Amino acid sequence: MRILVIGSAGQLAKEIIALGPAFGHEIIAPGEKELDLTARDSLAAILEQKAPEAVINCAAYNQVDKAEENPELAMEINGYAVGRLAALCRAMGIFLVHYGSDYVFDGQKEDFYQEDDALNPINVYGKSKALGEELLAKELGPERSLLFRLSWVFGRGPQNFLYKLSGWAQKQAKLKVVYDQISVPTYTVHVASWTYKALAAGLTGLYHMVPSGYASRYEVARYYFSCLGLSPLVLPVPSDYFPTAARRPLFTAMSNEKLVQKLGALPEWQIGVREYSEHISG
Ligand SMILES: NC(=O)c1ccc[n+]([C@@H]2O[C@H](COP(=O)([O-])OP(=O)(O)OC[C@H]3O[C@@H](n4cnc5c(N)ncnc54)[C@H](OP(=O)(O)O)[C@@H]3O)[C@@H](O)[C@H]2O)c1
């Protein structure tokens, strides 16, 4: 397929762009100056000019704390612009792949979240991602789109928890990491590969795209440092030890069972963390 990628500088987009040709796709990935998700008219012009069969939207406003100060911008990029993109895709007959977040849930379920669980975001970022889901469903519907909810994404670049852990460990022998936020760390290389497998299998609709298992940030930190051969002292602390502008939901691990039924078994989260640690050490 000829695929247009939006948000080409992001950590997930980098792998979507890198892996596309191996799956037989032609990838078009303009920079953000040329392709701004929020600029409807120029977006429409680019879609007409490039005539892709599918769009993969990796663009997002992902700064969870800053979103509390900039709710309009977060709602615009993660919500309204996704709705306008979906409407353009419907009008032009383009298939749309979009990514959601576990932060659309409130973390109170005390079990794995399923695709059809009710949304109840507790911060602006989560609300903006929920709005994007709602408008995607309204403007395009599940038959002509794929919506993958992700959690705790890490990959190339500085905007992720593992990258930050490496930086902290270089400066301190002792680290404090929260033990009461629990979800599923998800590697961009896996997301890109599973996205292309899902497209090849003709999937449509909503899926939780996470590896198997779950972990607290504290457990992720300990495992990641063991992969790197580092041994800082990691002290578990509760979330309120680090006051943040945005509240974080506590347990948002999502079940990947629906996707596993279509694509086959998905690895445990540790595999992605290990591969990432090998990538950055090598
Ligand atoms: N990161 C996570 O932990 C996480 C967790 C759950 C779900 N997700 C979802 O996964 C998807 C991929 O996230 P990611 O981790 O790859 O995020 P990322 O690294 O922050 O990439 C997002 C990219 O979108 C760009 N962007 C922002 N506004 C744009 C606009 N108006 N037009 C074009 N590009 C724009 C950003 O540029 P600037 O940096 O210049 O703003 C950034 O390069 C997103 O939908 C995200 O919500 C991520």
The ligand as an SDF file (V2000), in Angstrom:
LIG
                    3D

 48 52  0  0  0  0  0  0  0  0999 V2000
    4.2290    7.8630   24.6370 N   0  0  0  0  0  0  0  0  0  0  0  0
    3.4110    7.1180   25.3710 C   0  0  0  0  0  0  0  0  0  0  0  0
    3.7560    6.6710   26.4810 O   0  0  0  0  0  0  0  0  0  0  0  0
    2.0390    6.7560   24.8430 C   0  0  0  0  0  0  0  0  0  0  0  0
    1.1700    6.0180   25.6570 C   0  0  0  0  0  0  0  0  0  0  0  0
   -0.0920    5.6710   25.1600 C   0  0  0  0  0  0  0  0  0  0  0  0
   -0.4540    6.0560   23.8720 C   0  0  0  0  0  0  0  0  0  0  0  0
    0.4130    6.7870   23.1220 N   0  0  0  0  0  0  0  0  0  0  0  0
   -0.0270    7.1980   21.7760 C   0  0  0  0  0  0  0  0  0  0  0  0
    0.8260    6.6030   20.8090 O   0  0  0  0  0  0  0  0  0  0  0  0
    0.9210    7.4600   19.6580 C   0  0  0  0  0  0  0  0  0  0  0  0
    2.3760    7.6890   19.3060 C   0  0  0  0  0  0  0  0  0  0  0  0
    2.9920    8.3530   20.4050 O   0  0  0  0  0  0  0  0  0  0  0  0
    4.5650    8.5880   20.5060 P   0  0  0  0  0  0  0  0  0  0  0  0
    4.9860    8.0170   21.8100 O   0  0  0  0  0  0  0  0  0  0  0  0
    5.2700    8.1950   19.2500 O   0  0  0  0  0  0  0  0  0  0  0  0
    4.5600   10.1810   20.6330 O   0  0  0  0  0  0  0  0  0  0  0  0
    5.6740   11.2630   20.3090 P   0  0  0  0  0  0  0  0  0  0  0  0
    7.0280   10.6570   20.2860 O   0  0  0  0  0  0  0  0  0  0  0  0
    5.3900   12.4090   21.2320 O   0  0  0  0  0  0  0  0  0  0  0  0
    5.2990   11.6760   18.8220 O   0  0  0  0  0  0  0  0  0  0  0  0
    4.2300   12.4770   18.5120 C   0  0  0  0  0  0  0  0  0  0  0  0
    4.6880   13.3720   17.3890 C   0  0  0  0  0  0  0  0  0  0  0  0
    3.5670   14.1440   16.9320 O   0  0  0  0  0  0  0  0  0  0  0  0
    4.0790   15.4290   16.6190 C   0  0  0  0  0  0  0  0  0  0  0  0
    3.0030   16.3940   16.5350 N   0  0  0  0  0  0  0  0  0  0  0  0
    2.4070   17.0940   17.5420 C   0  0  0  0  0  0  0  0  0  0  0  0
    1.4670   17.9050   17.0300 N   0  0  0  0  0  0  0  0  0  0  0  0
    1.4560   17.7030   15.6900 C   0  0  0  0  0  0  0  0  0  0  0  0
    0.7340   18.2650   14.6140 C   0  0  0  0  0  0  0  0  0  0  0  0
   -0.2120   19.2010   14.8170 N   0  0  0  0  0  0  0  0  0  0  0  0
    0.9800   17.8380   13.3430 N   0  0  0  0  0  0  0  0  0  0  0  0
    1.9440   16.9130   13.1140 C   0  0  0  0  0  0  0  0  0  0  0  0
    2.6770   16.3640   14.0880 N   0  0  0  0  0  0  0  0  0  0  0  0
    2.4400   16.7530   15.3680 C   0  0  0  0  0  0  0  0  0  0  0  0
    5.0400   15.7090   17.7620 C   0  0  0  0  0  0  0  0  0  0  0  0
    5.8840   16.7710   17.4350 O   0  0  0  0  0  0  0  0  0  0  0  0
    6.4380   17.7110   18.6280 P   0  0  0  0  0  0  0  0  0  0  0  0
    7.2540   16.8360   19.5070 O   0  0  0  0  0  0  0  0  0  0  0  0
    7.2060   18.7360   17.8660 O   0  0  0  0  0  0  0  0  0  0  0  0
    5.2190   18.2530   19.3180 O   0  0  0  0  0  0  0  0  0  0  0  0
    5.7630   14.3760   17.8440 C   0  0  0  0  0  0  0  0  0  0  0  0
    6.8610   14.3430   16.9340 O   0  0  0  0  0  0  0  0  0  0  0  0
    0.1430    8.7220   20.0290 C   0  0  0  0  0  0  0  0  0  0  0  0
   -1.1660    8.6400   19.5410 O   0  0  0  0  0  0  0  0  0  0  0  0
    0.1140    8.6810   21.5420 C   0  0  0  0  0  0  0  0  0  0  0  0
   -0.9680    9.4100   22.1000 O   0  0  0  0  0  0  0  0  0  0  0  0
    1.6460    7.1280   23.5580 C   0  0  0  0  0  0  0  0  0  0  0  0
  1  2  1  0
  2  3  2  0
  2  4  1  0
  4  5  1  0
  4 48  2  0
  5  6  2  0
  6  7  1  0
  7  8  2  0
  8  9  1  0
  8 48  1  0
  9 10  1  0
  9 46  1  0
 10 11  1  0
 11 12  1  0
 11 44  1  0
 12 13  1  0
 13 14  1  0
 14 15  2  0
 14 16  1  0
 14 17  1  0
 17 18  1  0
 18 19  2  0
 18 20  1  0
 18 21  1  0
 21 22  1  0
 22 23  1  0
 23 24  1  0
 23 42  1  0
 24 25  1  0
 25 26  1  0
 25 36  1  0
 26 27  1  0
 26 35  1  0
 27 28  2  0
 28 29  1  0
 29 30  1  0
 29 35  2  0
 30 31  1  0
 30 32  2  0
 32 33  1  0
 33 34  2  0
 34 35  1  0
 36 37  1  0
 36 42  1  0
 37 38  1  0
 38 39  2  0
 38 40  1  0
 38 41  1  0
 42 43  1  0
 44 45  1  0
 44 46  1  0
 46 47  1  0
M  CHG  2   8   1  16  -1
M  END
$$$$
